[in-house]
Amino acid sequence: MSIMSRGRGGAFARRLAAAFLALLGSASAAAAHPHVFADARMEIVGDTTGKLLSVRNIWRMDELFSTSVVLDFDKNANGVLDDDELQAVGDTVKESIAEWSFYTFVRAGGRLVPMEGPAEIRTLFQDNQLLMFFEMKPKESIDLKSQPVTVSNFDETFFVAFDFADEASFQLVDMPASCTRAMVVPDEDEAAKEWMSSIAALGPDEKVPEDGVDYSQVLATRAEIKCG
């Protein structure tokens, strides 16, 4: 399912599915390869003591998806998305992707960090593309000086693909000077081996933990943040 068709907008879901030549409601078809693409940037916000305060996402959606958004949300048919229409887009996306953790994942010392949902998703239409901006905060105190932290965007169904162009796509904001970030782009073969090893390590009666590593996660481009 798509970034919006997971929500309630049936007409938009049908139009979006047709636009991407996907089978509406078919998770297996969506999982095969991405149908929606986003150029992604992320700001990792801390404080002077080395605590993680939030992560901010900036997504520029591909033109085909963006055109579908205009077709569905341009209620007055003036060819542009007015402020109230952009607000409706943000509200719809916020509702639709909540169950997917807003495609935003933070790990501290290898453990998945619970994150608060964004207060809002702000949107902008620029150069024929939809931009989305939102901020998420950890539900617990995360000390960046005591453990490495990784941040990433990924979709476990592989329907939405997030592209971080380079290391500059991850920015540290208000962090101590001792903090560094490194962009990791996994090798597909090595990622497959890592995932298989994590599964093989489980006992015969063990289940994959809820915060365990799934295949989409090991494939995801991510930033590793360390503070000395």
URLIN-V641316 format. One record per backbone hydrogen bond with DSSP energy under -0.5 kcal/mol. NH is the residue of the N-H (numbers start at 1). CO is the residue of the C=O. If there is no record, write none. Layout:
# URLIN-V641316
NH & CO
NH & CO
This chain:
# URLIN-V641316
6 & 2
7 & 4
10 & 8
13 & 9
14 & 10
15 & 11
16 & 12
17 & 13
18 & 14
19 & 15
20 & 16
21 & 18
22 & 17
24 & 22
26 & 23
27 & 25
30 & 26
31 & 27
32 & 28
32 & 29
33 & 29
35 & 159
36 & 159
38 & 161
39 & 60
40 & 38
40 & 163
41 & 58
42 & 169
43 & 56
44 & 42
44 & 171
45 & 43
45 & 54
46 & 173
47 & 51
50 & 47
52 & 142
53 & 45
54 & 45
55 & 136
56 & 43
57 & 134
58 & 41
59 & 132
60 & 39
61 & 59
61 & 130
62 & 37
66 & 62
67 & 63
68 & 64
69 & 65
70 & 66
71 & 67
72 & 68
73 & 69
74 & 70
75 & 73
77 & 74
82 & 80
86 & 82
87 & 83
88 & 84
89 & 85
90 & 86
91 & 87
92 & 88
93 & 89
94 & 90
95 & 91
96 & 92
97 & 93
100 & 97
101 & 98
102 & 97
103 & 100
104 & 101
105 & 152
107 & 150
108 & 111
109 & 107
109 & 148
111 & 108
113 & 106
114 & 112
116 & 137
122 & 120
122 & 133
124 & 131
126 & 124
126 & 129
129 & 126
131 & 124
132 & 59
133 & 122
134 & 57
136 & 55
139 & 114
143 & 141
144 & 50
144 & 142
146 & 143
147 & 143
149 & 225
150 & 107
151 & 223
152 & 105
153 & 221
154 & 103
156 & 154
158 & 155
161 & 36
163 & 38
163 & 161
164 & 162
165 & 163
169 & 166
170 & 167
171 & 42
171 & 169
173 & 44
179 & 176
180 & 226
182 & 224
184 & 222
185 & 183
186 & 184
191 & 187
192 & 188
193 & 189
194 & 190
195 & 191
196 & 192
197 & 193
198 & 194
199 & 195
200 & 196
201 & 197
202 & 199
206 & 203
212 & 209
214 & 212
218 & 214
219 & 215
220 & 216
220 & 217
222 & 184
223 & 151
224 & 182
225 & 149
225 & 223
226 & 180
227 & 144
228 & 178
